[in-house]
């Protein structure tokens, strides 16, 4: 009954139930109203990486965009920022701010004496960056400010009023509700071990059975290369910490540091900090210690605070920050490599992925 009812004869199977996977399945439903569509997800709880997402509604800090400018060129950098910003605007168009916990808080990038060389390069780069992004935003995206509430020991600060923060669980629930209402099956706790061509479609093997799919859409981001080893994406471990509740917390919004490798935001009366992979292996105790030291040194009120929540997330990264959305072979499609920008571009990449299957 399980095989016949849930696994056999599926038109489309989506691997990964995060922001990209849900959006891809919804796009398939829009295009193919009568199709059988199933999403399979490894995590037993909700959407894998998407519900571990820190909830930054961002499009890239100046130092991160300097990296892109040098590696990809000005035109591609502007294209990436435009895609991210349009993705954020579409989220707010499709959902009320209250539905997804969106706060138009603005953001800052913090520089310290420890990254003085990078600070100098970014400040020299800022006029060119703002000019290049004028067509995207219609105003200067970034400006140097003297100080920011609750920030300690900064040598300079760059502010952007155009970014925000949101509640990842609320966003996921809103997308999940739309998915379930469209008649799409979601099966959690399933790890697809192998995708095998069979007949006119594919067999997707897992530990106690298999799915039959006419077409397969892979939206597993960081772990897609487990199924497609030649794919230029790999899992990058990130530590995320959330403090206990803090009194008289002055800092609000979000903060980026050192090319986006460290990210920090207010979470009600707590602080969330994550990343630090430039300091060592992402899941190590060394990185956790350095993240806590960063909080204590640079955020007023975070001295000697205890960590109440602590988890590991995974970014999908590769040789470029450019997402991969393509047909690998007939009937097998992939949409991955969010590069830490899943909130901004996940839904749009999912729609693009869901547009790949043939009529």
Secondary structure in CASP SS format (residue, H / E / C, confidence):
PFRMAT SS
TARGET T0000
AUTHOR 0000-0000-0000
METHOD secondary structure of the structure
MODEL  1
X C 1.00
X H 1.00
X H 1.00
X H 1.00
X H 1.00
X H 1.00
X H 1.00
X C 1.00
X C 1.00
X E 1.00
X E 1.00
X E 1.00
X E 1.00
X E 1.00
X E 1.00
X C 1.00
X C 1.00
X C 1.00
X H 1.00
X H 1.00
X H 1.00
X H 1.00
X H 1.00
X H 1.00
X H 1.00
X H 1.00
X H 1.00
X H 1.00
X H 1.00
X H 1.00
X H 1.00
X C 1.00
X C 1.00
X C 1.00
X C 1.00
X C 1.00
X E 1.00
X E 1.00
X E 1.00
X E 1.00
X E 1.00
X C 1.00
X C 1.00
X C 1.00
X C 1.00
X C 1.00
X C 1.00
X H 1.00
X H 1.00
X H 1.00
X H 1.00
X H 1.00
X C 1.00
X C 1.00
X C 1.00
X E 1.00
X E 1.00
X C 1.00
X C 1.00
X C 1.00
X C 1.00
X H 1.00
X H 1.00
X H 1.00
X H 1.00
X H 1.00
X H 1.00
X H 1.00
X H 1.00
X H 1.00
X H 1.00
X H 1.00
X C 1.00
X H 1.00
X H 1.00
X H 1.00
X H 1.00
X H 1.00
X H 1.00
X H 1.00
X H 1.00
X H 1.00
X H 1.00
X H 1.00
X H 1.00
X H 1.00
X H 1.00
X H 1.00
X H 1.00
X H 1.00
X H 1.00
X H 1.00
X H 1.00
X H 1.00
X C 1.00
X C 1.00
X H 1.00
X H 1.00
X H 1.00
X H 1.00
X C 1.00
X C 1.00
X E 1.00
X C 1.00
X C 1.00
X C 1.00
X E 1.00
X E 1.00
X E 1.00
X E 1.00
X E 1.00
X C 1.00
X H 1.00
X H 1.00
X H 1.00
X H 1.00
X H 1.00
X H 1.00
X H 1.00
X H 1.00
X H 1.00
X H 1.00
X H 1.00
X H 1.00
X H 1.00
X H 1.00
X H 1.00
X H 1.00
X H 1.00
X H 1.00
X H 1.00
X H 1.00
X C 1.00
X H 1.00
X H 1.00
X H 1.00
X H 1.00
X C 1.00
X C 1.00
X C 1.00
X C 1.00
X C 1.00
X E 1.00
X E 1.00
X E 1.00
X C 1.00
X C 1.00
X C 1.00
X C 1.00
X C 1.00
X E 1.00
X C 1.00
X C 1.00
X C 1.00
X C 1.00
X E 1.00
X E 1.00
X E 1.00
X E 1.00
X E 1.00
X C 1.00
X C 1.00
X C 1.00
X E 1.00
X E 1.00
X C 1.00
X C 1.00
X H 1.00
X H 1.00
X H 1.00
X H 1.00
X H 1.00
X H 1.00
X H 1.00
X H 1.00
X H 1.00
X H 1.00
X H 1.00
X H 1.00
X H 1.00
X H 1.00
X C 1.00
X C 1.00
X C 1.00
X E 1.00
X E 1.00
X E 1.00
X E 1.00
X C 1.00
X C 1.00
X C 1.00
X C 1.00
X C 1.00
X E 1.00
X E 1.00
X E 1.00
X E 1.00
X E 1.00
X C 1.00
X C 1.00
X E 1.00
X E 1.00
X E 1.00
X E 1.00
X E 1.00
X E 1.00
X C 1.00
X C 1.00
X E 1.00
X E 1.00
X E 1.00
X E 1.00
X E 1.00
X E 1.00
X E 1.00
X E 1.00
X E 1.00
X E 1.00
X C 1.00
X C 1.00
X H 1.00
X H 1.00
X H 1.00
X H 1.00
X H 1.00
X H 1.00
X C 1.00
X C 1.00
X C 1.00
X C 1.00
X C 1.00
X C 1.00
X C 1.00
X E 1.00
X E 1.00
X E 1.00
X E 1.00
X E 1.00
X E 1.00
X E 1.00
X E 1.00
X E 1.00
X E 1.00
X C 1.00
X C 1.00
X C 1.00
X C 1.00
X C 1.00
X C 1.00
X C 1.00
X C 1.00
X C 1.00
X C 1.00
X E 1.00
X E 1.00
X E 1.00
X E 1.00
X C 1.00
X C 1.00
X C 1.00
X C 1.00
X E 1.00
X E 1.00
X E 1.00
X E 1.00
X E 1.00
X E 1.00
X C 1.00
X C 1.00
X E 1.00
X E 1.00
X E 1.00
X E 1.00
X E 1.00
X E 1.00
X C 1.00
X H 1.00
X H 1.00
X H 1.00
X C 1.00
X C 1.00
X C 1.00
X C 1.00
X C 1.00
X H 1.00
X H 1.00
X H 1.00
X H 1.00
X H 1.00
X H 1.00
X H 1.00
X H 1.00
X H 1.00
X H 1.00
X H 1.00
X H 1.00
X H 1.00
X H 1.00
X E 1.00
X C 1.00
X C 1.00
X C 1.00
X C 1.00
X C 1.00
X C 1.00
X C 1.00
X E 1.00
X E 1.00
X E 1.00
X E 1.00
X E 1.00
X E 1.00
X E 1.00
X E 1.00
X E 1.00
X E 1.00
X E 1.00
X C 1.00
X C 1.00
X C 1.00
X C 1.00
X C 1.00
X C 1.00
X E 1.00
X E 1.00
X E 1.00
X E 1.00
X E 1.00
X E 1.00
X C 1.00
X C 1.00
X E 1.00
X E 1.00
X E 1.00
X E 1.00
X E 1.00
X C 1.00
X C 1.00
X C 1.00
X C 1.00
X C 1.00
X H 1.00
X H 1.00
X H 1.00
X H 1.00
X H 1.00
X H 1.00
X H 1.00
X H 1.00
X H 1.00
X H 1.00
X H 1.00
X H 1.00
X H 1.00
X C 1.00
X C 1.00
X C 1.00
X C 1.00
X C 1.00
END
